[in-house]
Amino acid sequence: MIQGTASDVGKSVLSTALCRIFVQDGWKTAPYKSQNMALNSYVTLDGKEIGRAQGVQAEACGIAATTDMNPILIKPTGDMKAQIVVHGKPLEEMSAWRYREEYIPLAGGIVTDALNRLRGEYDIVVLEGAGSPAEINLKDRDIVNMRMAKWADAPVLLVADIDRGGVFASIVGTLELLEEDERNRVKGFIINKFRGDVSLLQPGLDWLEERTGIPVLGVIPHMPRLDIEAEDSVVLEKRKDQAGNEDKEIDIAVIRLPRISNFTDFDPLEAEPDVSLRYVESVDQLGQPDIIMIPGSKNTLEDLLFLEQSRIAEAIAKLVAEGSYLAGICGGYQMLGRNLYDPQQVESAHVEANGLDYLPLATTFFTEKRTERVSGSVASTHPDWPAMQGLPIEGYEIHMGQTIPLAQAHSLLSINGQAEGTISEDGRIFGTYVHGIFHNDAFRRQYLNMVRIHNHLAPIEEILPFRSRQIEAFDRLAEHVRAHLDMEQIYSILGISKVQL
């Protein structure tokens, strides 16, 4: 089990790396996280919703993701409320207090049964914790850290992030706040995101091992470009801080909504050689983008209100009038319409709202949630989209709204013989419920080429194979971690040989 001294120390990435390493060494491996809190979710082949990290880890293992890999998913809808998803289907919305006091006592059987099924099918299960195991206020209701390790009888590797400073204090402090039996489960430390000369760190490592009696299994150097999908929107802060004024031909601004979800929809665009992709949250950050993207949202009506109150909606209207392209996915698609209705207050306290009115659509929210893998093709006959027609499309849908046209409009896709998505009359605005639409290589390139032609730039013929880049990224990550981690000792901790015979 991988646990961490804090959130965002690299637990998910290191779990992914270990999954890939074990598979490379011949072991049938699966990921597992009993309880995940995330808005960036993943849809399994049977249409169930789990945390994106476990979906990505399953891909690193070369297997199909199942809900046993993340039996409980918590999707925050407000500061003190969240939708509780159990084995891929919404249970109900609960307050933080009610979930902690009423539901968690019932959850132990759910998460252990899921783990036991995985253990019966796989040689190695890589468990991932959440936050820190030393959160005293949460320990009596823990089902994701040390109590989960105890239920699984799993050795724990404790990860700390040296990049944020105080790495030795965070490790020793975490151990001090654990019970004796919990400390005994910690079999090794991993120091992550190191920059510099490791020899200068050695005196500290020696002190740490002498002080705790627990070995440091590795110091993992910072790896700046992982090219692996992230789950937590905290990574968007880092991308914003690291963003430079790159001299790229297409500037894309993604609106960072307060309740943004499934922002990995835009990762393939970021990988394109002619694209500079930015996440913005205020008018002064917006600039003069060629394309504006409105992403998915866990609370469409509240995030629509944010666009209006922040005057981003007003700025978008001005940019679109001047020639910018505009696209919306899922919640963003709903916002592009004319009217939004929530009579049962499924998403918020607002019963209805006016949309941004770029597309002739009305959306009504219902309690039933649609989660499904989908495939089809581009069905548009719009005169500005000729190169797109017939291109294959795969993706997934996660939404509680149903959208209907209010007037004749250009459909974007054909999904199972049904029209899906909408294109504006001038061809510069489109919306769709299909997450992952830009993961379709030919569609992505042709869409960017359409914008290039509009900007009097020559189209690019070469198509970037994003999926194969992801597989290469898993191997690159595994190679990087393997080179700096004592895998012999990790296999010894597991009590198995390094390579499956």
C-alpha positions as CSV (number, residue, x, y, z in Angstrom):
1,M,0.0,0.0,0.0
2,I,1.2,3.5,-0.9
3,Q,0.4,6.2,1.6
4,G,1.6,9.7,1.9
5,T,2.5,12.4,4.4
6,A,0.0,14.8,2.7
7,S,-2.1,15.3,-0.3
8,D,-0.4,15.7,-3.7
9,V,2.9,14.1,-2.7
10,G,2.7,11.7,-5.6
11,K,0.8,8.7,-4.3
12,S,-1.2,8.2,-7.5
13,V,1.8,8.6,-9.8
14,L,4.0,6.2,-7.8
15,S,1.1,3.7,-7.6
16,T,0.8,3.9,-11.4
17,A,4.6,3.4,-11.7
18,L,4.6,0.3,-9.4
19,C,1.6,-1.1,-11.3
20,R,3.5,-0.8,-14.6
21,I,6.7,-2.2,-13.1
22,F,5.0,-5.3,-11.6
23,V,3.3,-6.0,-14.9
24,Q,6.6,-5.6,-16.8
25,D,8.1,-8.2,-14.4
26,G,5.4,-10.7,-15.2
27,W,2.9,-10.2,-12.3
28,K,-0.8,-9.9,-12.9
29,T,-1.5,-6.6,-11.2
30,A,-4.5,-4.4,-10.3
31,P,-4.9,-1.0,-8.6
32,Y,-7.2,-0.3,-5.7
33,K,-8.4,2.7,-3.7
34,S,-11.2,2.1,-1.3
35,Q,-12.5,5.7,-1.2
36,N,-11.7,8.4,-3.6
37,M,-12.7,12.1,-3.6
38,A,-12.4,13.5,-7.1
39,L,-14.4,15.3,-9.8
40,N,-12.2,14.0,-12.6
41,S,-13.8,10.6,-13.0
42,Y,-13.4,7.6,-15.4
43,V,-16.2,5.5,-17.0
44,T,-15.6,1.7,-17.1
45,L,-16.5,-0.4,-20.1
46,D,-19.8,-1.3,-18.4
47,G,-20.8,2.3,-17.9
48,K,-19.8,2.7,-14.2
49,E,-18.1,5.7,-12.7
50,I,-14.8,5.5,-10.7
51,G,-11.9,7.8,-9.8
52,R,-9.8,8.7,-12.8
53,A,-6.6,7.7,-11.1
54,Q,-7.7,4.1,-10.8
55,G,-8.8,4.0,-14.4
56,V,-5.4,5.3,-15.5
57,Q,-3.7,2.8,-13.2
58,A,-5.7,0.0,-14.8
59,E,-4.6,1.1,-18.2
60,A,-1.0,1.0,-16.9
61,C,-1.7,-2.6,-15.8
62,G,-3.1,-3.4,-19.3
63,I,-6.5,-4.4,-17.9
64,A,-10.0,-3.1,-18.0
65,A,-11.0,-1.0,-15.0
66,T,-13.8,-2.2,-12.8
67,T,-15.7,-0.6,-9.8
68,D,-13.9,-3.0,-7.5
69,M,-10.8,-0.9,-8.1
70,N,-12.6,2.2,-6.5
71,P,-15.8,1.0,-4.9
72,I,-16.6,4.4,-3.3
73,L,-16.2,7.7,-5.1
74,I,-17.1,11.0,-3.5
75,K,-17.9,13.9,-5.9
76,P,-18.2,17.3,-4.1
77,T,-21.1,19.4,-5.1
78,G,-20.5,22.2,-2.6
79,D,-18.4,23.1,0.4
80,M,-20.2,20.7,2.7
81,K,-22.0,18.3,0.4
82,A,-21.1,15.6,-2.0
83,Q,-22.6,13.0,-4.3
84,I,-21.7,9.5,-3.1
85,V,-21.1,7.0,-5.9
86,V,-21.0,3.3,-4.8
87,H,-19.8,0.7,-7.3
88,G,-20.1,3.2,-10.1
89,K,-23.7,4.4,-9.5
90,P,-24.9,7.5,-7.5
91,L,-26.3,6.5,-4.1
92,E,-27.4,10.0,-2.9
93,E,-26.1,13.4,-2.0
94,M,-24.9,13.7,1.6
95,S,-23.5,16.3,3.9
96,A,-19.9,15.6,5.1
97,W,-21.2,15.0,8.6
98,R,-23.9,12.5,7.5
99,Y,-21.5,10.6,5.3
100,R,-18.9,10.4,8.1
101,E,-21.3,9.5,10.9
102,E,-23.9,7.4,9.1
103,Y,-22.5,5.9,6.0
104,I,-18.8,5.2,6.7
105,P,-19.7,2.6,9.4
106,L,-21.6,0.7,6.7
107,A,-18.8,1.0,4.1
108,G,-16.3,-1.4,5.5
109,G,-17.9,-4.4,4.1
110,I,-18.3,-2.8,0.7
111,V,-14.6,-1.9,0.3
112,T,-13.2,-5.1,1.8
113,D,-15.4,-7.3,-0.4
114,A,-14.2,-5.4,-3.5
115,L,-10.6,-5.8,-2.4
116,N,-11.1,-9.5,-1.8
117,R,-12.5,-10.0,-5.3
118,L,-9.4,-8.3,-6.7
119,R,-7.1,-10.4,-4.6
120,G,-8.7,-13.6,-5.8
121,E,-8.1,-12.6,-9.5
122,Y,-4.6,-10.9,-9.4
123,D,-1.1,-11.7,-8.1
124,I,-0.5,-8.2,-6.7
125,V,-2.9,-5.4,-5.8
126,V,-1.4,-2.0,-5.4
127,L,-3.5,-0.1,-2.8
128,E,-3.4,3.7,-2.7
129,G,-4.2,5.8,0.4
130,A,-5.7,9.3,0.6
131,G,-4.3,12.5,2.1
132,S,-2.4,11.5,5.2
133,P,-2.8,8.6,7.6
134,A,-2.1,11.0,10.5
135,E,-5.2,13.1,10.2
136,I,-6.3,12.6,13.8
137,N,-9.8,14.0,13.3
138,L,-10.6,11.4,10.7
139,K,-8.9,8.3,12.1
140,D,-11.9,6.9,13.9
141,R,-13.8,6.7,10.6
142,D,-10.8,5.8,8.4
143,I,-11.5,3.3,5.5
144,V,-8.8,4.4,3.2
145,N,-5.5,4.6,5.0
146,M,-4.2,2.6,8.0
147,R,-7.4,0.8,8.8
148,M,-7.6,-0.3,5.1
149,A,-4.0,-1.5,5.4
150,K,-4.9,-3.5,8.4
151,W,-7.9,-5.0,6.7
152,A,-5.7,-6.0,3.8
153,D,-2.8,-7.0,6.0
154,A,-0.7,-4.9,3.6
155,P,2.8,-3.4,4.1
156,V,2.9,0.3,3.7
157,L,5.4,2.5,1.8
158,L,5.2,6.1,3.0
159,V,5.7,8.8,0.4
160,A,6.9,12.3,1.1
161,D,7.3,15.3,-1.2
162,I,10.7,17.0,-0.7
163,D,9.8,19.8,-3.2
164,R,7.4,21.4,-0.7
165,G,10.1,21.4,2.1
166,G,10.2,19.9,5.6
167,V,10.4,16.4,4.3
168,F,12.1,14.9,7.4
169,A,9.7,16.6,9.7
170,S,6.7,15.4,7.7
171,I,7.9,11.8,7.8
172,V,8.8,11.7,11.5
173,G,5.7,13.7,12.4
174,T,3.5,11.3,10.6
175,L,5.1,8.3,12.4
176,E,4.7,10.1,15.7
177,L,0.9,10.4,15.2
178,L,0.4,6.8,14.3
179,E,-0.4,4.0,16.7
180,E,2.3,1.4,17.4
181,D,0.6,-1.2,15.2
182,E,0.2,1.3,12.4
183,R,3.9,2.4,12.6
184,N,4.9,-1.3,12.4
185,R,3.1,-1.5,9.0
186,V,5.4,1.1,7.5
187,K,8.2,-0.8,5.8
188,G,9.9,1.9,3.8
189,F,10.0,5.6,2.8
190,I,10.0,7.0,-0.7
191,I,11.1,10.6,-1.0
192,N,9.5,12.1,-4.1
193,K,10.1,15.1,-6.5
194,F,13.8,15.6,-5.6
195,R,15.8,18.3,-7.4
196,G,19.6,18.4,-7.1
197,D,22.5,16.3,-6.0
198,V,21.3,13.3,-3.9
199,S,24.7,13.1,-2.2
200,L,23.9,16.4,-0.4
201,L,20.7,14.7,1.0
202,Q,22.5,11.5,2.2
203,P,23.2,12.8,5.8
204,G,19.5,13.4,6.2
205,L,18.6,10.0,4.9
206,D,21.1,8.3,7.2
207,W,19.6,10.2,10.2
208,L,16.1,9.3,9.2
209,E,16.9,5.6,9.0
210,E,18.7,5.7,12.3
211,R,16.0,7.6,14.0
212,T,13.1,5.4,12.7
213,G,14.7,2.1,11.9
214,I,12.9,2.1,8.6
215,P,14.8,2.1,5.3
216,V,14.6,4.8,2.6
217,L,13.7,2.7,-0.5
218,G,14.4,5.5,-3.0
219,V,14.7,9.2,-3.8
220,I,12.7,9.8,-6.9
221,P,14.0,12.8,-9.0
222,H,11.4,15.3,-10.2
223,M,10.0,14.3,-13.6
224,P,8.6,17.5,-15.2
225,R,6.6,16.1,-18.1
226,L,4.8,12.9,-17.0
227,D,2.2,13.0,-19.8
228,I,-0.1,10.9,-17.6
229,E,-3.6,12.1,-16.8
230,A,-4.0,13.7,-13.5
231,E,-7.0,13.3,-11.2
232,D,-6.9,16.3,-8.8
233,S,-7.4,19.8,-10.1
234,V,-4.6,21.0,-7.8
235,V,-2.3,20.2,-10.8
236,L,-4.0,23.1,-12.7
237,E,-2.5,25.5,-10.2
238,K,1.0,24.2,-11.1
239,R,0.2,24.4,-14.8
240,K,-0.9,28.0,-14.3
241,D,2.2,28.9,-12.4
242,Q,4.5,27.2,-15.0
243,A,2.7,28.6,-18.0
244,G,4.9,30.6,-20.2
245,N,4.2,32.8,-23.3
246,E,5.1,30.0,-25.7
247,D,5.3,31.1,-29.3
248,K,2.6,28.6,-30.5
249,E,0.3,29.3,-33.4
250,I,-3.0,28.4,-31.7
251,D,-3.8,29.8,-28.2
252,I,-6.5,27.9,-26.3
253,A,-7.9,29.2,-23.1
254,V,-9.8,26.7,-20.9
255,I,-12.0,28.3,-18.3
256,R,-11.1,27.0,-14.9
257,L,-14.6,26.7,-13.4
258,P,-14.8,26.5,-9.5
259,R,-16.3,23.1,-9.8
260,I,-14.4,21.9,-12.9
261,S,-14.6,18.2,-13.7
262,N,-12.9,15.9,-16.2
263,F,-10.3,18.6,-17.2
264,T,-8.2,15.8,-18.7
265,D,-10.5,16.2,-21.8
266,F,-8.0,18.8,-22.9
267,D,-4.7,16.9,-22.3
268,P,-4.4,15.8,-25.9
269,L,-4.7,19.4,-27.1
270,E,-1.8,20.4,-24.8
271,A,0.3,17.8,-26.4
272,E,-0.1,19.2,-29.9
273,P,3.0,21.0,-31.3
274,D,1.1,24.1,-32.5
275,V,-1.0,24.6,-29.4
276,S,-0.5,26.7,-26.3
277,L,-3.1,25.7,-23.7
278,R,-3.9,27.8,-20.6
279,Y,-6.3,27.5,-17.7
280,V,-7.8,30.8,-16.8
281,E,-10.1,31.9,-14.0
282,S,-10.5,35.7,-14.5
283,V,-11.1,38.2,-17.3
284,D,-7.5,39.6,-17.0
285,Q,-6.1,36.2,-17.7
286,L,-8.2,35.5,-20.7
287,G,-6.3,37.5,-23.3
288,Q,-7.0,37.0,-27.0
289,P,-7.3,33.2,-27.4
290,D,-8.0,31.6,-30.8
291,I,-10.2,29.0,-29.0
292,I,-12.1,29.2,-25.7
293,M,-13.1,25.9,-24.0
294,I,-15.7,25.6,-21.3
295,P,-15.2,22.3,-19.5
296,G,-17.4,20.0,-17.5
297,S,-18.8,21.0,-14.1
298,K,-20.2,19.2,-11.1
299,N,-22.6,22.1,-10.6
300,T,-23.4,23.7,-13.9
301,L,-25.8,26.3,-12.6
302,E,-23.4,27.6,-9.9
303,D,-20.5,27.7,-12.4
304,L,-22.7,29.5,-14.9
305,L,-23.4,32.1,-12.2
306,F,-19.6,32.3,-11.7
307,L,-19.1,33.1,-15.4
308,E,-21.6,35.9,-15.1
309,Q,-20.5,37.4,-11.8
310,S,-16.8,37.3,-12.8
311,R,-17.7,39.0,-16.2
312,I,-16.0,36.1,-18.0
313,A,-19.3,35.5,-19.8
314,E,-19.2,39.1,-21.0
315,A,-15.6,38.8,-22.1
316,I,-16.3,35.6,-24.0
317,A,-19.1,37.2,-25.9
318,K,-16.8,40.0,-27.0
319,L,-14.1,37.6,-28.1
320,V,-16.5,35.4,-30.0
321,A,-17.9,38.5,-31.8
322,E,-14.2,39.3,-32.8
323,G,-13.7,35.8,-34.2
324,S,-12.6,33.4,-31.4
325,Y,-13.9,29.8,-31.6
326,L,-15.8,28.4,-28.6
327,A,-16.5,24.9,-27.4
328,G,-18.2,23.4,-24.5
329,I,-18.1,19.8,-23.1
330,C,-20.8,18.4,-20.9
331,G,-21.6,21.1,-18.3
332,G,-19.9,23.6,-20.7
333,Y,-22.2,22.4,-23.5
334,Q,-25.3,22.9,-21.2
335,M,-24.1,26.5,-20.5
336,L,-23.8,27.3,-24.2
337,G,-27.6,26.8,-24.5
338,R,-30.5,29.2,-24.0
339,N,-32.2,27.8,-20.9
340,L,-31.4,25.5,-18.0
341,Y,-34.0,24.0,-15.7
342,D,-33.5,22.2,-12.4
343,P,-37.0,21.8,-11.0
344,Q,-36.0,19.1,-8.5
345,Q,-32.9,21.1,-7.5
346,V,-30.6,18.2,-8.4
347,E,-27.5,20.3,-8.9
348,S,-28.2,23.5,-6.9
349,A,-30.8,25.7,-5.2
350,H,-31.5,27.4,-8.5
351,V,-34.6,26.2,-10.3
352,E,-33.8,27.8,-13.6
353,A,-31.3,30.0,-15.3
354,N,-30.6,31.6,-18.7
355,G,-27.7,30.1,-20.5
356,L,-25.1,31.9,-22.5
357,D,-27.4,31.6,-25.6
358,Y,-24.9,30.6,-28.3
359,L,-26.8,27.4,-29.2
360,P,-30.6,26.9,-29.5
361,L,-30.9,24.4,-26.6
362,A,-32.7,23.8,-23.4
363,T,-31.4,21.5,-20.6
364,T,-33.4,20.0,-17.8
365,F,-31.7,18.2,-14.9
366,F,-33.1,14.9,-13.6
367,T,-32.0,12.6,-10.7
368,E,-31.1,9.8,-13.1
369,K,-27.4,10.0,-14.1
370,R,-26.2,8.8,-17.5
371,T,-22.7,7.1,-17.4
372,E,-21.9,5.3,-20.6
373,R,-19.0,4.6,-23.0
374,V,-20.1,5.8,-26.5
375,S,-18.9,5.5,-30.0
376,G,-20.0,6.9,-33.3
377,S,-18.9,9.4,-36.0
378,V,-19.0,13.1,-36.9
379,A,-22.3,13.6,-38.6
380,S,-22.1,17.3,-39.3
381,T,-22.9,18.6,-42.8
382,H,-21.9,22.1,-41.8
383,P,-20.1,23.7,-44.8
384,D,-17.2,24.8,-42.6
385,W,-16.7,21.2,-41.3
386,P,-16.3,19.1,-44.5
387,A,-13.0,17.5,-43.4
388,M,-14.7,16.2,-40.2
389,Q,-17.6,14.3,-41.7
390,G,-17.5,10.6,-41.0
391,L,-14.5,10.7,-38.6
392,P,-14.9,8.0,-35.9
393,I,-15.5,9.2,-32.4
394,E,-15.1,7.3,-29.1
395,G,-15.6,8.7,-25.6
396,Y,-17.9,8.6,-22.6
397,E,-20.8,10.5,-21.1
398,I,-21.4,11.5,-17.4
399,H,-24.3,13.9,-16.9
400,M,-27.6,14.3,-15.2
401,G,-29.1,16.7,-17.7
402,Q,-31.1,16.1,-20.8
403,T,-30.7,18.6,-23.6
404,I,-33.2,19.3,-26.4
405,P,-33.0,21.6,-29.4
406,L,-35.3,24.6,-29.5
407,A,-34.8,25.2,-33.2
408,Q,-33.3,23.6,-36.2
409,A,-29.6,23.2,-35.6
410,H,-26.5,21.5,-37.0
411,S,-25.8,18.2,-35.2
412,L,-22.2,17.4,-34.4
413,L,-22.2,13.6,-34.0
414,S,-24.1,10.5,-34.6
415,I,-24.0,8.2,-31.5
416,N,-25.8,4.9,-31.9
417,G,-27.8,6.4,-34.7
418,Q,-28.9,9.3,-32.6
419,A,-27.9,13.0,-33.2
420,E,-25.6,14.3,-30.4
421,G,-24.0,17.7,-29.9
422,T,-24.6,21.0,-31.8
423,I,-22.7,23.3,-34.1
424,S,-23.6,27.0,-34.4
425,E,-24.8,28.5,-37.7
426,D,-21.4,30.1,-38.3
427,G,-19.5,26.9,-37.5
428,R,-17.2,28.5,-34.9
429,I,-19.1,27.2,-31.8
430,F,-19.8,23.6,-30.8
431,G,-20.9,21.7,-27.8
432,T,-21.1,18.0,-26.9
433,Y,-21.8,15.6,-24.0
434,V,-18.9,13.4,-25.1
435,H,-16.0,13.5,-22.8
436,G,-12.7,12.5,-24.5
437,I,-13.7,13.9,-27.9
438,F,-10.3,15.4,-28.2
439,H,-8.7,12.0,-27.5
440,N,-9.8,11.1,-31.0
441,D,-6.6,11.9,-33.0
442,A,-8.1,12.6,-36.4
443,F,-10.9,14.8,-35.1
444,R,-8.6,16.8,-32.9
445,R,-6.2,17.5,-35.8
446,Q,-8.9,18.4,-38.2
447,Y,-10.6,20.7,-35.7
448,L,-7.3,22.5,-35.1
449,N,-6.7,22.7,-38.8
450,M,-10.1,24.3,-39.3
451,V,-9.0,27.0,-36.8
452,R,-5.6,27.3,-38.6
453,I,-7.2,27.8,-42.0
454,H,-9.5,30.5,-40.4
455,N,-6.3,32.2,-39.1
456,H,-4.7,32.0,-42.6
457,L,-2.3,29.2,-41.5
458,A,-1.4,26.1,-43.5
459,P,-3.0,22.9,-42.1
460,I,-0.8,20.3,-40.4
461,E,-1.1,16.9,-42.0
462,E,0.7,14.8,-39.4
463,I,-1.6,13.3,-36.8
464,L,-0.3,12.9,-33.2
465,P,-1.1,9.4,-31.9
466,F,-2.1,10.4,-28.4
467,R,-3.0,6.9,-27.1
468,S,0.4,5.5,-28.0
469,R,2.0,8.5,-26.3
470,Q,0.2,7.5,-23.1
471,I,1.5,3.9,-23.3
472,E,5.0,5.3,-23.9
473,A,4.5,7.6,-20.9
474,F,3.7,4.6,-18.6
475,D,6.9,2.9,-19.7
476,R,8.9,6.1,-19.3
477,L,7.5,6.6,-15.8
478,A,8.2,3.0,-14.9
479,E,11.8,3.2,-16.1
480,H,12.4,6.5,-14.2
481,V,11.0,5.1,-10.9
482,R,12.7,1.7,-11.3
483,A,16.1,3.4,-11.7
484,H,15.7,5.2,-8.4
485,L,13.7,2.7,-6.3
486,D,15.1,-0.4,-4.5
487,M,12.8,-2.9,-6.2
488,E,14.7,-5.8,-4.8
489,Q,13.8,-4.7,-1.3
490,I,10.2,-4.0,-2.3
491,Y,9.8,-7.5,-3.6
492,S,11.4,-8.7,-0.4
493,I,8.8,-6.8,1.6
494,L,6.1,-8.4,-0.6
495,G,7.6,-11.8,0.1
496,I,7.9,-12.8,-3.6
497,S,10.6,-13.1,-6.2
498,K,11.3,-10.2,-8.5
499,V,10.3,-11.9,-11.8
500,Q,7.3,-14.2,-12.3
501,L,8.5,-17.5,-13.7
